[in-house]
């Protein structure tokens, strides 16, 4: 697999909006996709589409930038930065998040996608009471 496949994949993810989720996801994921992130473990394109529909209800924009991409056989490791504007997580500010993904393709569609990122930085630090506690613990070390 070449870098064009990853570039096209990320471009499709960056083009997601609440209006085109089913169309875009069906172009880049297999029907049997396994998707894992810190929140959910999902099997199947229909379940993934439902998950993304719920996620994108409050997303104003979301953009991924590839920092590094490594391929070994059919597995792609991607280090990325995400810029997210989300009405429920932080109404005023854009969220910057670093993470990584492992993606396996089957016939140019992702059949396995696993994301790693810091849930504290994305969610927990943004909650009124819990946020202060998480920040205190982070600063203690």
GUBATOR-188609 format. One line per field, with one value per residue (C-alpha): x, y, z; residue in three letters. Coordinates in nm, 4 decimals, always signed. Layout:
REM GUBATOR-188609
px <- [X, ...]
py <- [Y, ...]
pz <- [Z, ...]
code <- [ALA, ...]
***
This chain:
REM GUBATOR-188609
px <- [+0.0000, +0.1314, +0.1057, -0.1728, -0.4118, -0.3440, -0.3680, -0.7026, -0.8255, -0.7347, -0.8803, -1.2087, -1.2071, -1.1374, -1.4336, -1.6783, -1.9725, -2.3073, -2.4533, -2.2348, -2.1289, -2.2943, -2.1672, -1.8081, -1.7741, -1.9026, -1.6311, -1.3435, -1.4474, -1.5401, -1.8808, -1.7047, -1.4796, -1.3488, -1.3100, -1.1618, -1.0994, -1.0771, -1.4570, -1.5925, -1.5135, -1.7335, -1.7894, -1.9530, -2.0071, -2.3679, -2.2628, -1.9702, -2.2038, -2.4372, -2.1404, -2.0112, -2.3616, -2.3829, -2.0302, -2.0791, -2.4059, -2.2011, -1.8890, -1.8416, -1.5207, -1.2601, -0.9294, -0.6454, -0.2881, -0.0557, +0.2723, +0.4284, +0.3221, +0.4896, +0.3851, +0.4782, +0.3183, -0.0527, -0.0571, -0.0257, +0.0763, -0.0158, +0.0790, -0.1591, -0.2689, -0.6383, -0.8047, -1.1613, -1.4358, -1.7089, -2.0095, -2.0339, -1.6650, -1.5487, -1.7921, -1.5375, -1.2061, -1.0656, -0.9287, -0.5835, -0.5159, -0.2290, -0.2898, -0.2090, -0.3956, -0.3307, -0.5171, -0.5321, -0.6794, -0.8582, -0.9171, -0.8377, -1.0912, -1.0090, -1.1047, -0.9373, -0.8941, -0.7668, -0.7164, -0.5064, -0.5414, -0.5584, -0.9206, -0.8177, -0.7003, -1.0063, -1.2875, -1.2073, -1.0094, -1.3024, -1.5629, -1.6312, -1.5418, -1.3531, -1.1396, -0.9811, -0.9042, -0.7462, -0.5325, -0.4199, -0.3150, -0.1298, +0.0573, +0.1566, +0.3835]
py <- [+0.0000, +0.3411, +0.6762, +0.7812, +0.5395, +0.6956, +1.0477, +0.9665, +0.8042, +1.1075, +1.3467, +1.1550, +1.1680, +1.5438, +1.5862, +1.4264, +1.6346, +1.5557, +1.5652, +1.3027, +1.0438, +0.7398, +0.8201, +0.8933, +0.6023, +0.3525, +0.4749, +0.4173, +0.1282, -0.2342, -0.3667, -0.5795, -0.3021, -0.3286, +0.0179, +0.0730, +0.3987, +0.4926, +0.5241, +0.2309, -0.1021, -0.1276, -0.4049, -0.3389, -0.0385, +0.0169, +0.0423, +0.2686, +0.4941, +0.5234, +0.6077, +0.8777, +1.0218, +1.0698, +1.2134, +1.4622, +1.6092, +1.8615, +1.8876, +2.2218, +2.1068, +1.8375, +1.8221, +1.5713, +1.6407, +1.3466, +1.3940, +1.0572, +0.7453, +0.4054, +0.0956, -0.2604, -0.5216, -0.4336, -0.2344, +0.1439, +0.3385, +0.7046, +0.9772, +1.2723, +1.6056, +1.6831, +2.0231, +1.9939, +2.2463, +2.0746, +2.2489, +2.0120, +1.9791, +2.3394, +2.5914, +2.8710, +2.7110, +2.4784, +2.1598, +2.0424, +1.6735, +1.4404, +1.0757, +0.7775, +0.5194, +0.1710, +0.0915, -0.2238, -0.2120, -0.4776, -0.3910, -0.0236, +0.0078, +0.0063, -0.3225, -0.2438, +0.0996, +0.1560, +0.5063, +0.6021, +0.9433, +1.1027, +1.1036, +1.3358, +1.5999, +1.5562, +1.5211, +1.4900, +1.8147, +2.0021, +1.8937, +2.1490, +1.9541, +1.6570, +1.8858, +2.0556, +1.7215, +1.5789, +1.8919, +1.8745, +1.5114, +1.5867, +1.8758, +1.6650, +1.4464]
pz <- [+0.0000, -0.0806, +0.0894, -0.1490, +0.0205, +0.3611, +0.2181, +0.0546, +0.3772, +0.5907, +0.3310, +0.3490, +0.7287, +0.7123, +0.4747, +0.7204, +0.8349, +0.9900, +0.6369, +0.4666, +0.7248, +0.5717, +0.2215, +0.3291, +0.5715, +0.3139, +0.0751, +0.3183, +0.5474, +0.4775, +0.5869, +0.8512, +0.9865, +1.3407, +1.4948, +1.8400, +2.0221, +2.3916, +2.4033, +2.2011, +2.0406, +1.7311, +1.4791, +1.1436, +0.9210, +1.0325, +1.3990, +1.3066, +1.1074, +1.4080, +1.6333, +1.3975, +1.3488, +1.7260, +1.7479, +1.4673, +1.5986, +1.7990, +1.5812, +1.4092, +1.2419, +1.2785, +1.0918, +1.1103, +1.0046, +0.9505, +1.1375, +1.0601, +0.8735, +0.8901, +0.6966, +0.7768, +0.5521, +0.5531, +0.8789, +0.8766, +1.1869, +1.1722, +1.4176, +1.3896, +1.5310, +1.5455, +1.5599, +1.6838, +1.7455, +1.9459, +2.1022, +2.3996, +2.4877, +2.4627, +2.3200, +2.2847, +2.1957, +1.9367, +2.0914, +1.9873, +2.0410, +1.9537, +1.8801, +1.6679, +1.4639, +1.3373, +1.0169, +0.8065, +0.4562, +0.2552, -0.1129, -0.0444, +0.2393, +0.6097, +0.7730, +1.1071, +1.2653, +1.6176, +1.7618, +2.0629, +2.2273, +2.5698, +2.6917, +2.9743, +2.7287, +2.5083, +2.7611, +3.1313, +3.1653, +3.0094, +3.2645, +3.5418, +3.8586, +3.7185, +3.4993, +3.7974, +3.9592, +3.6426, +3.5955, +3.9590, +3.9209, +3.5944, +3.7530, +4.0531, +3.8416]
code <- [UNK, UNK, UNK, UNK, UNK, UNK, UNK, UNK, UNK, UNK, UNK, UNK, UNK, UNK, UNK, UNK, UNK, UNK, UNK, UNK, UNK, UNK, UNK, UNK, UNK, UNK, UNK, UNK, UNK, UNK, UNK, UNK, UNK, UNK, UNK, UNK, UNK, UNK, UNK, UNK, UNK, UNK, UNK, UNK, UNK, UNK, UNK, UNK, UNK, UNK, UNK, UNK, UNK, UNK, UNK, UNK, UNK, UNK, UNK, UNK, UNK, UNK, UNK, UNK, UNK, UNK, UNK, UNK, UNK, UNK, UNK, UNK, UNK, UNK, UNK, UNK, UNK, UNK, UNK, UNK, UNK, UNK, UNK, UNK, UNK, UNK, UNK, UNK, UNK, UNK, UNK, UNK, UNK, UNK, UNK, UNK, UNK, UNK, UNK, UNK, UNK, UNK, UNK, UNK, UNK, UNK, UNK, UNK, UNK, UNK, UNK, UNK, UNK, UNK, UNK, UNK, UNK, UNK, UNK, UNK, UNK, UNK, UNK, UNK, UNK, UNK, UNK, UNK, UNK, UNK, UNK, UNK, UNK, UNK, UNK, UNK, UNK, UNK, UNK, UNK, UNK]
***
